[in-house]
């Protein structure tokens, strides 16, 4: 699945994205620095009902969000950029979040590829130009 969009279209793409992913829980966001991973995740969280302040988890490693009207459900926004490798990710407890059954959105998953569940949805974001982004999503059934 693929979308190309500007910031003006991001919410429409996000709504479509949530329909496509269904009940999947773990999302690995790949893309270069400045590609728009954090911005896209923040919009997805808003569309899922998060009303609290959203920020980048680059320094905290993990942000916890509570979507309105979803009871005790949580969205974990994780950023592995500052971690050196898989061992450091495990030591920091990152792997535990991925198996909670909660929604997990993880930036820089290549830092610790072995900790992800097999049904992780891989999302690739790229900047096409200053105002245009492309998001490609790969799910298990998309694999050859």
PyMOL commands that place a pseudoatom at each C-alpha (Angstrom):
pseudoatom trace, name=CA, resn=UNK, resi=1, chain=A, elem=C, hetatm=0, pos=[0.000, 0.000, 0.000]
pseudoatom trace, name=CA, resn=UNK, resi=2, chain=A, elem=C, hetatm=0, pos=[1.332, 3.439, -0.876]
pseudoatom trace, name=CA, resn=UNK, resi=3, chain=A, elem=C, hetatm=0, pos=[0.269, 7.075, -0.455]
pseudoatom trace, name=CA, resn=UNK, resi=4, chain=A, elem=C, hetatm=0, pos=[1.805, 10.334, -1.670]
pseudoatom trace, name=CA, resn=UNK, resi=5, chain=A, elem=C, hetatm=0, pos=[0.657, 13.442, 0.179]
pseudoatom trace, name=CA, resn=UNK, resi=6, chain=A, elem=C, hetatm=0, pos=[1.329, 16.941, 1.470]
pseudoatom trace, name=CA, resn=UNK, resi=7, chain=A, elem=C, hetatm=0, pos=[0.663, 18.194, 4.988]
pseudoatom trace, name=CA, resn=UNK, resi=8, chain=A, elem=C, hetatm=0, pos=[-2.733, 19.401, 3.758]
pseudoatom trace, name=CA, resn=UNK, resi=9, chain=A, elem=C, hetatm=0, pos=[-3.667, 15.783, 2.944]
pseudoatom trace, name=CA, resn=UNK, resi=10, chain=A, elem=C, hetatm=0, pos=[-2.036, 14.032, 5.904]
pseudoatom trace, name=CA, resn=UNK, resi=11, chain=A, elem=C, hetatm=0, pos=[-5.234, 13.459, 7.896]
pseudoatom trace, name=CA, resn=UNK, resi=12, chain=A, elem=C, hetatm=0, pos=[-7.056, 11.938, 4.915]
pseudoatom trace, name=CA, resn=UNK, resi=13, chain=A, elem=C, hetatm=0, pos=[-4.111, 9.600, 4.368]
pseudoatom trace, name=CA, resn=UNK, resi=14, chain=A, elem=C, hetatm=0, pos=[-4.044, 8.797, 8.087]
pseudoatom trace, name=CA, resn=UNK, resi=15, chain=A, elem=C, hetatm=0, pos=[-7.730, 7.867, 8.136]
pseudoatom trace, name=CA, resn=UNK, resi=16, chain=A, elem=C, hetatm=0, pos=[-7.205, 5.580, 5.155]
pseudoatom trace, name=CA, resn=UNK, resi=17, chain=A, elem=C, hetatm=0, pos=[-4.097, 4.138, 6.821]
pseudoatom trace, name=CA, resn=UNK, resi=18, chain=A, elem=C, hetatm=0, pos=[-6.048, 3.186, 9.989]
pseudoatom trace, name=CA, resn=UNK, resi=19, chain=A, elem=C, hetatm=0, pos=[-8.677, 1.429, 7.836]
pseudoatom trace, name=CA, resn=UNK, resi=20, chain=A, elem=C, hetatm=0, pos=[-6.026, -0.571, 6.000]
pseudoatom trace, name=CA, resn=UNK, resi=21, chain=A, elem=C, hetatm=0, pos=[-4.061, -1.690, 9.074]
pseudoatom trace, name=CA, resn=UNK, resi=22, chain=A, elem=C, hetatm=0, pos=[-7.140, -3.013, 10.874]
pseudoatom trace, name=CA, resn=UNK, resi=23, chain=A, elem=C, hetatm=0, pos=[-6.250, -4.573, 14.210]
pseudoatom trace, name=CA, resn=UNK, resi=24, chain=A, elem=C, hetatm=0, pos=[-2.482, -4.705, 13.698]
pseudoatom trace, name=CA, resn=UNK, resi=25, chain=A, elem=C, hetatm=0, pos=[-0.489, -3.375, 16.636]
pseudoatom trace, name=CA, resn=UNK, resi=26, chain=A, elem=C, hetatm=0, pos=[3.228, -2.963, 15.885]
pseudoatom trace, name=CA, resn=UNK, resi=27, chain=A, elem=C, hetatm=0, pos=[4.478, -0.512, 13.275]
pseudoatom trace, name=CA, resn=UNK, resi=28, chain=A, elem=C, hetatm=0, pos=[8.143, 0.030, 12.356]
pseudoatom trace, name=CA, resn=UNK, resi=29, chain=A, elem=C, hetatm=0, pos=[8.740, 3.407, 10.700]
pseudoatom trace, name=CA, resn=UNK, resi=30, chain=A, elem=C, hetatm=0, pos=[11.757, 3.588, 8.380]
pseudoatom trace, name=CA, resn=UNK, resi=31, chain=A, elem=C, hetatm=0, pos=[13.049, 6.762, 6.756]
pseudoatom trace, name=CA, resn=UNK, resi=32, chain=A, elem=C, hetatm=0, pos=[15.899, 9.216, 6.755]
pseudoatom trace, name=CA, resn=UNK, resi=33, chain=A, elem=C, hetatm=0, pos=[16.264, 12.067, 9.217]
pseudoatom trace, name=CA, resn=UNK, resi=34, chain=A, elem=C, hetatm=0, pos=[13.644, 14.697, 8.395]
pseudoatom trace, name=CA, resn=UNK, resi=35, chain=A, elem=C, hetatm=0, pos=[11.518, 12.385, 6.240]
pseudoatom trace, name=CA, resn=UNK, resi=36, chain=A, elem=C, hetatm=0, pos=[8.444, 13.009, 8.390]
pseudoatom trace, name=CA, resn=UNK, resi=37, chain=A, elem=C, hetatm=0, pos=[8.216, 9.913, 10.591]
pseudoatom trace, name=CA, resn=UNK, resi=38, chain=A, elem=C, hetatm=0, pos=[7.425, 11.789, 13.802]
pseudoatom trace, name=CA, resn=UNK, resi=39, chain=A, elem=C, hetatm=0, pos=[4.939, 14.124, 12.106]
pseudoatom trace, name=CA, resn=UNK, resi=40, chain=A, elem=C, hetatm=0, pos=[3.082, 11.223, 10.496]
pseudoatom trace, name=CA, resn=UNK, resi=41, chain=A, elem=C, hetatm=0, pos=[2.971, 9.276, 13.772]
pseudoatom trace, name=CA, resn=UNK, resi=42, chain=A, elem=C, hetatm=0, pos=[1.666, 12.334, 15.625]
pseudoatom trace, name=CA, resn=UNK, resi=43, chain=A, elem=C, hetatm=0, pos=[-1.167, 12.700, 13.097]
pseudoatom trace, name=CA, resn=UNK, resi=44, chain=A, elem=C, hetatm=0, pos=[-1.975, 8.983, 13.374]
pseudoatom trace, name=CA, resn=UNK, resi=45, chain=A, elem=C, hetatm=0, pos=[-2.151, 9.323, 17.170]
pseudoatom trace, name=CA, resn=UNK, resi=46, chain=A, elem=C, hetatm=0, pos=[-4.489, 12.329, 16.915]
pseudoatom trace, name=CA, resn=UNK, resi=47, chain=A, elem=C, hetatm=0, pos=[-6.730, 10.395, 14.525]
pseudoatom trace, name=CA, resn=UNK, resi=48, chain=A, elem=C, hetatm=0, pos=[-6.749, 7.474, 16.992]
pseudoatom trace, name=CA, resn=UNK, resi=49, chain=A, elem=C, hetatm=0, pos=[-8.123, 9.780, 19.684]
pseudoatom trace, name=CA, resn=UNK, resi=50, chain=A, elem=C, hetatm=0, pos=[-5.033, 11.042, 21.530]
pseudoatom trace, name=CA, resn=UNK, resi=51, chain=A, elem=C, hetatm=0, pos=[-5.783, 14.499, 22.916]
pseudoatom trace, name=CA, resn=UNK, resi=52, chain=A, elem=C, hetatm=0, pos=[-2.727, 15.016, 25.111]
pseudoatom trace, name=CA, resn=UNK, resi=53, chain=A, elem=C, hetatm=0, pos=[0.415, 16.837, 23.997]
pseudoatom trace, name=CA, resn=UNK, resi=54, chain=A, elem=C, hetatm=0, pos=[2.407, 14.810, 21.491]
pseudoatom trace, name=CA, resn=UNK, resi=55, chain=A, elem=C, hetatm=0, pos=[6.160, 15.043, 21.282]
pseudoatom trace, name=CA, resn=UNK, resi=56, chain=A, elem=C, hetatm=0, pos=[9.166, 13.271, 19.887]
pseudoatom trace, name=CA, resn=UNK, resi=57, chain=A, elem=C, hetatm=0, pos=[10.526, 10.439, 22.041]
pseudoatom trace, name=CA, resn=UNK, resi=58, chain=A, elem=C, hetatm=0, pos=[14.084, 10.941, 20.786]
pseudoatom trace, name=CA, resn=UNK, resi=59, chain=A, elem=C, hetatm=0, pos=[15.445, 11.708, 24.267]
pseudoatom trace, name=CA, resn=UNK, resi=60, chain=A, elem=C, hetatm=0, pos=[12.927, 9.842, 26.419]
pseudoatom trace, name=CA, resn=UNK, resi=61, chain=A, elem=C, hetatm=0, pos=[13.003, 6.794, 24.068]
pseudoatom trace, name=CA, resn=UNK, resi=62, chain=A, elem=C, hetatm=0, pos=[9.288, 6.111, 24.726]
pseudoatom trace, name=CA, resn=UNK, resi=63, chain=A, elem=C, hetatm=0, pos=[6.189, 8.303, 24.953]
pseudoatom trace, name=CA, resn=UNK, resi=64, chain=A, elem=C, hetatm=0, pos=[2.937, 6.911, 26.322]
pseudoatom trace, name=CA, resn=UNK, resi=65, chain=A, elem=C, hetatm=0, pos=[-0.365, 8.174, 24.920]
pseudoatom trace, name=CA, resn=UNK, resi=66, chain=A, elem=C, hetatm=0, pos=[-3.941, 7.419, 25.963]
pseudoatom trace, name=CA, resn=UNK, resi=67, chain=A, elem=C, hetatm=0, pos=[-6.547, 7.667, 23.186]
pseudoatom trace, name=CA, resn=UNK, resi=68, chain=A, elem=C, hetatm=0, pos=[-9.834, 9.175, 24.430]
pseudoatom trace, name=CA, resn=UNK, resi=69, chain=A, elem=C, hetatm=0, pos=[-12.679, 6.691, 24.717]
pseudoatom trace, name=CA, resn=UNK, resi=70, chain=A, elem=C, hetatm=0, pos=[-10.403, 3.646, 24.513]
pseudoatom trace, name=CA, resn=UNK, resi=71, chain=A, elem=C, hetatm=0, pos=[-10.397, 2.654, 28.181]
pseudoatom trace, name=CA, resn=UNK, resi=72, chain=A, elem=C, hetatm=0, pos=[-6.994, 1.545, 29.344]
pseudoatom trace, name=CA, resn=UNK, resi=73, chain=A, elem=C, hetatm=0, pos=[-5.554, 1.150, 25.838]
pseudoatom trace, name=CA, resn=UNK, resi=74, chain=A, elem=C, hetatm=0, pos=[-2.201, 2.783, 25.211]
pseudoatom trace, name=CA, resn=UNK, resi=75, chain=A, elem=C, hetatm=0, pos=[-0.224, 3.883, 22.191]
pseudoatom trace, name=CA, resn=UNK, resi=76, chain=A, elem=C, hetatm=0, pos=[3.528, 3.626, 22.674]
pseudoatom trace, name=CA, resn=UNK, resi=77, chain=A, elem=C, hetatm=0, pos=[5.632, 5.924, 20.480]
pseudoatom trace, name=CA, resn=UNK, resi=78, chain=A, elem=C, hetatm=0, pos=[9.219, 4.725, 20.558]
pseudoatom trace, name=CA, resn=UNK, resi=79, chain=A, elem=C, hetatm=0, pos=[12.408, 6.097, 19.023]
pseudoatom trace, name=CA, resn=UNK, resi=80, chain=A, elem=C, hetatm=0, pos=[15.457, 3.820, 18.853]
pseudoatom trace, name=CA, resn=UNK, resi=81, chain=A, elem=C, hetatm=0, pos=[17.744, 6.397, 17.207]
pseudoatom trace, name=CA, resn=UNK, resi=82, chain=A, elem=C, hetatm=0, pos=[19.928, 6.946, 20.289]
pseudoatom trace, name=CA, resn=UNK, resi=83, chain=A, elem=C, hetatm=0, pos=[20.431, 3.229, 20.883]
pseudoatom trace, name=CA, resn=UNK, resi=84, chain=A, elem=C, hetatm=0, pos=[23.559, 1.546, 19.545]
pseudoatom trace, name=CA, resn=UNK, resi=85, chain=A, elem=C, hetatm=0, pos=[22.202, -1.909, 18.879]
pseudoatom trace, name=CA, resn=UNK, resi=86, chain=A, elem=C, hetatm=0, pos=[19.737, -4.656, 19.705]
pseudoatom trace, name=CA, resn=UNK, resi=87, chain=A, elem=C, hetatm=0, pos=[21.387, -5.524, 23.025]
pseudoatom trace, name=CA, resn=UNK, resi=88, chain=A, elem=C, hetatm=0, pos=[21.030, -1.941, 24.220]
pseudoatom trace, name=CA, resn=UNK, resi=89, chain=A, elem=C, hetatm=0, pos=[17.372, -1.888, 23.084]
pseudoatom trace, name=CA, resn=UNK, resi=90, chain=A, elem=C, hetatm=0, pos=[16.666, -5.045, 25.087]
pseudoatom trace, name=CA, resn=UNK, resi=91, chain=A, elem=C, hetatm=0, pos=[18.512, -3.685, 28.119]
pseudoatom trace, name=CA, resn=UNK, resi=92, chain=A, elem=C, hetatm=0, pos=[16.409, -0.483, 27.899]
pseudoatom trace, name=CA, resn=UNK, resi=93, chain=A, elem=C, hetatm=0, pos=[13.213, -2.575, 27.890]
pseudoatom trace, name=CA, resn=UNK, resi=94, chain=A, elem=C, hetatm=0, pos=[12.125, -1.666, 24.359]
pseudoatom trace, name=CA, resn=UNK, resi=95, chain=A, elem=C, hetatm=0, pos=[11.250, -5.255, 23.444]
pseudoatom trace, name=CA, resn=UNK, resi=96, chain=A, elem=C, hetatm=0, pos=[8.715, -5.511, 26.267]
pseudoatom trace, name=CA, resn=UNK, resi=97, chain=A, elem=C, hetatm=0, pos=[6.506, -2.776, 24.802]
pseudoatom trace, name=CA, resn=UNK, resi=98, chain=A, elem=C, hetatm=0, pos=[6.247, -4.598, 21.472]
pseudoatom trace, name=CA, resn=UNK, resi=99, chain=A, elem=C, hetatm=0, pos=[4.518, -7.593, 23.072]
pseudoatom trace, name=CA, resn=UNK, resi=100, chain=A, elem=C, hetatm=0, pos=[2.001, -5.767, 25.305]
pseudoatom trace, name=CA, resn=UNK, resi=101, chain=A, elem=C, hetatm=0, pos=[-0.861, -6.008, 22.809]
pseudoatom trace, name=CA, resn=UNK, resi=102, chain=A, elem=C, hetatm=0, pos=[-0.945, -2.206, 22.724]
pseudoatom trace, name=CA, resn=UNK, resi=103, chain=A, elem=C, hetatm=0, pos=[-0.269, -0.161, 19.613]
pseudoatom trace, name=CA, resn=UNK, resi=104, chain=A, elem=C, hetatm=0, pos=[3.469, 0.498, 19.196]
pseudoatom trace, name=CA, resn=UNK, resi=105, chain=A, elem=C, hetatm=0, pos=[4.872, 2.962, 16.674]
pseudoatom trace, name=CA, resn=UNK, resi=106, chain=A, elem=C, hetatm=0, pos=[8.630, 2.704, 16.458]
pseudoatom trace, name=CA, resn=UNK, resi=107, chain=A, elem=C, hetatm=0, pos=[11.029, 5.054, 14.701]
pseudoatom trace, name=CA, resn=UNK, resi=108, chain=A, elem=C, hetatm=0, pos=[14.487, 3.842, 13.631]
pseudoatom trace, name=CA, resn=UNK, resi=109, chain=A, elem=C, hetatm=0, pos=[13.676, 0.103, 13.941]
pseudoatom trace, name=CA, resn=UNK, resi=110, chain=A, elem=C, hetatm=0, pos=[16.867, -0.851, 12.074]
pseudoatom trace, name=CA, resn=UNK, resi=111, chain=A, elem=C, hetatm=0, pos=[18.771, -0.200, 15.323]
pseudoatom trace, name=CA, resn=UNK, resi=112, chain=A, elem=C, hetatm=0, pos=[17.265, -3.417, 16.757]
pseudoatom trace, name=CA, resn=UNK, resi=113, chain=A, elem=C, hetatm=0, pos=[15.566, -5.430, 13.999]
pseudoatom trace, name=CA, resn=UNK, resi=114, chain=A, elem=C, hetatm=0, pos=[15.552, -8.715, 15.915]
pseudoatom trace, name=CA, resn=UNK, resi=115, chain=A, elem=C, hetatm=0, pos=[13.226, -7.518, 18.699]
pseudoatom trace, name=CA, resn=UNK, resi=116, chain=A, elem=C, hetatm=0, pos=[10.147, -7.050, 16.500]
pseudoatom trace, name=CA, resn=UNK, resi=117, chain=A, elem=C, hetatm=0, pos=[7.256, -9.532, 16.267]
pseudoatom trace, name=CA, resn=UNK, resi=118, chain=A, elem=C, hetatm=0, pos=[6.921, -11.342, 12.936]
pseudoatom trace, name=CA, resn=UNK, resi=119, chain=A, elem=C, hetatm=0, pos=[3.649, -9.541, 12.148]
pseudoatom trace, name=CA, resn=UNK, resi=120, chain=A, elem=C, hetatm=0, pos=[5.189, -6.068, 12.440]
pseudoatom trace, name=CA, resn=UNK, resi=121, chain=A, elem=C, hetatm=0, pos=[3.973, -3.658, 9.764]
pseudoatom trace, name=CA, resn=UNK, resi=122, chain=A, elem=C, hetatm=0, pos=[6.926, -1.917, 8.102]
pseudoatom trace, name=CA, resn=UNK, resi=123, chain=A, elem=C, hetatm=0, pos=[6.241, 1.665, 7.048]
pseudoatom trace, name=CA, resn=UNK, resi=124, chain=A, elem=C, hetatm=0, pos=[8.706, 3.496, 4.806]
pseudoatom trace, name=CA, resn=UNK, resi=125, chain=A, elem=C, hetatm=0, pos=[8.515, 7.287, 4.615]
pseudoatom trace, name=CA, resn=UNK, resi=126, chain=A, elem=C, hetatm=0, pos=[10.443, 9.409, 2.158]
pseudoatom trace, name=CA, resn=UNK, resi=127, chain=A, elem=C, hetatm=0, pos=[10.530, 13.112, 1.355]
pseudoatom trace, name=CA, resn=UNK, resi=128, chain=A, elem=C, hetatm=0, pos=[9.955, 13.592, -2.357]
pseudoatom trace, name=CA, resn=UNK, resi=129, chain=A, elem=C, hetatm=0, pos=[10.447, 17.345, -2.106]
pseudoatom trace, name=CA, resn=UNK, resi=130, chain=A, elem=C, hetatm=0, pos=[9.949, 20.082, 0.485]
pseudoatom trace, name=CA, resn=UNK, resi=131, chain=A, elem=C, hetatm=0, pos=[6.190, 19.597, 0.765]
pseudoatom trace, name=CA, resn=UNK, resi=132, chain=A, elem=C, hetatm=0, pos=[5.520, 16.090, -0.522]
pseudoatom trace, name=CA, resn=UNK, resi=133, chain=A, elem=C, hetatm=0, pos=[5.948, 12.743, 1.243]
pseudoatom trace, name=CA, resn=UNK, resi=134, chain=A, elem=C, hetatm=0, pos=[5.507, 9.125, 0.174]
pseudoatom trace, name=CA, resn=UNK, resi=135, chain=A, elem=C, hetatm=0, pos=[4.475, 6.449, 2.648]
pseudoatom trace, name=CA, resn=UNK, resi=136, chain=A, elem=C, hetatm=0, pos=[4.745, 2.786, 1.696]
pseudoatom trace, name=CA, resn=UNK, resi=137, chain=A, elem=C, hetatm=0, pos=[3.481, 0.101, 4.018]
pseudoatom trace, name=CA, resn=UNK, resi=138, chain=A, elem=C, hetatm=0, pos=[4.403, -3.585, 3.952]
pseudoatom trace, name=CA, resn=UNK, resi=139, chain=A, elem=C, hetatm=0, pos=[2.397, -6.138, 5.898]
pseudoatom trace, name=CA, resn=UNK, resi=140, chain=A, elem=C, hetatm=0, pos=[2.961, -9.889, 6.277]
pseudoatom trace, name=CA, resn=UNK, resi=141, chain=A, elem=C, hetatm=0, pos=[0.585, -10.779, 3.445]
pseudoatom trace, name=CA, resn=UNK, resi=142, chain=A, elem=C, hetatm=0, pos=[2.560, -8.443, 1.134]
pseudoatom trace, name=CA, resn=UNK, resi=143, chain=A, elem=C, hetatm=0, pos=[5.744, -10.528, 1.439]
pseudoatom trace, name=CA, resn=UNK, resi=144, chain=A, elem=C, hetatm=0, pos=[6.707, -12.735, -1.526]
for i in range(1, 144): cmd.bond("trace and resi %d" % i, "trace and resi %d" % (i + 1))
show_as sticks, trace
zoom trace
